[in-house]
Amino acid sequence: MQLNKATIKKEIRYEFLLLPALVGYLIFFIYPTISSFVYSLTDWSVFSQEISFVGFKNFVKLTEDKEILIGIKNSIIYALLMTVLQNCIAIPLAVVLDRDLKTKNILRMIFFSPAVLSIMVVGYLWSYIMASTEYGLLNRIIQCLGFKKVNWLGDEKIALFSIVITQLWQWTGWAMVIYLANLQSIPVELYESAKIDGANGFQEFFRITLPLMVPSVSFNTIMSMIGGLKVFDIVFSMTSGGPGFATETITTVLIKRAFTEGFYGYACAYSVVFLLLIIAISSIQRWFLEKWEDKVS
């Protein structure tokens, strides 16, 4: 009986350790989320001291806002490109660097090192590299090879894709490290048995490696998708949403409507739609990943 009491007291002490995290979660997530839902139904703005209830007027107005619709489209395109390309590059890269290479540690460091840099620093660095003026490093290399220079960030047809390139450079190494950790947990005996049965490299990858990498693939793809949908800082530092609306994203328009223009209630309605969009997309993505996991298990 004394042992049971001691165990109960110990468990209670452990639960108290969770209180700071719980309080922080309630203050910085639950309360702002509920407040956003409430204020999205009002006309709260910097132009009036009174706040009036307007129902779903803000949500209806969202469907007529061209800039917001472009921001949602650009965010979805950016998130899809980052999710697919980042993971399609990171998986084979991790497989190669998991082999017994003499330079594998140096190569891992080289590929991962961009992930430790500040996104704003990366943005300003690549703005300099991709500049269309004479000091733009990338265009100088292209011209030396005999090609015409490209307006990477000033052409609205390619500006968003130019930003995607910079983020692939920065974050592919981060995804690679996650895959490497997963690869190192796969038993070597499985590959030895496959070689005895006459399996080649492609068969080993698709029948052993990839099915056993489901946990890391699920984690990386979901994180890439969510991170892509809420992208802001790299866009702000490189193009500020331009040229025109070519690189506007959900968050750049959201911050513009709230803090630049002062339409807080309208911005809250937009943030509610943004939250529901992330929940819907991540739920669909998880459903497909779970189906895939059930199929290969």
Secondary structure, 3 states (H helix, E strand, C coil): CHHHHHHHHHHHHHHHHCHHHHHHHHHHHHHHHHHHHHHCCECCCCCCCCCCECCCHHHHHHCCCHHHHHHHHHHHHHHHHHHHHHHHHHHHHHHHHCCCCCCHHHHHHHHHHHHHCCHHHHHHHHHHHCCCCCCCHHHHHHHHCCCCCCCCCCCCCCHHHHHHHHHHHHHHHHHHHHHHHHHCCCCHHHHHHHHHCCCCHHHHHHHHHHHHCHHHHHHHHHHHHHHHHCCCHHHHHHCCCCCCCCCCCHHHHHHHHHHHCCCHHHHHHHHHHHHHHHHHHHHHHHHHHHHHHHHHC
